[in-house]
Amino acid sequence: MKISENLAHINEKVEKACQRTGRSRGDVEIIAVTKYVTTERAKEALEAGIRHLGENRDDGLLAKYEALGNRPVWHFIGTLQTRKVKNIIDKVSYIHSLDRLSLAEEIEKRAAKLDKEIKCFIQVNVSGEESKHGMAPRQVVDFVRKLKDFPHICVAGLMTMAPLTEDQDVIRRTFRGLKTLQRDIESLHLDYAPCRELSMGMSNDFEIAVEEGATFVRIGTALVG
């Protein structure tokens, strides 16, 4: 199926989820996750009206960046090894997987050389699954406070992944937990950590994520295949 047709279908679902919860459709951005598809398919996504592309490996991002340049807003959404930061730092606007101080230090060092602010999402393991990356919720506020001395990092928001389950209550609780934590950090009124954004929801659960406050949904299979 054409990406434009997939996008129309997804937009309709996002619109309805917004209506159910009294949100504006303009509050939610769709990130096309292109890690499993070709550069041509990523280009098709841009031509269909997608503005945001997400990659979870540095080599995948670099290959697509070579072809597409700055046409999309680039998001790095996968686990980021400290030694790989230098490969992507000049290309991305958002990093969705900040989960430790050593990574923050490397992002700050590399971004300072470019005099560039990087918008970061702190990855939170709300569900507590051992298979998932991210900080425990109880660690996040202290971590945010430590980022005060990192002038090239803006804590844009929080990111999580829900468990792979058919139980919608479990998924909803995960997303709701992240929203609660986001509000707690936003209420601190830290200039370097506005923390207004929530990156949550993928192909199988983005409607629930939108209902629970997602501002970025990361959609791969349902959008680009």
BELPE-V767268 format. One record per run of one state. SS is the DSSP state (2 for helix, 1 for strand, 0 for the rest). FROM is the first residue (numbers start at 1). LEN is the number of residues. Records with the same first field share a line. If there is no record, write none. Layout:
SS: FROM-LEN, FROM-LEN
This chain:
0: 1-2, 22-3, 28-1, 34-5, 48-4, 56-2, 69-4, 77-5, 89-5, 99-2, 115-3, 125-10, 136-1, 150-3, 160-8, 187-3, 191-2, 194-3, 200-6, 212-4, 220-1, 225-1
2: 3-19, 25-3, 39-9, 58-11, 82-7, 101-14, 137-13, 168-19, 206-6, 221-4
1: 29-5, 52-4, 73-4, 94-5, 118-7, 135-1, 153-7, 190-1, 193-1, 197-3, 216-4
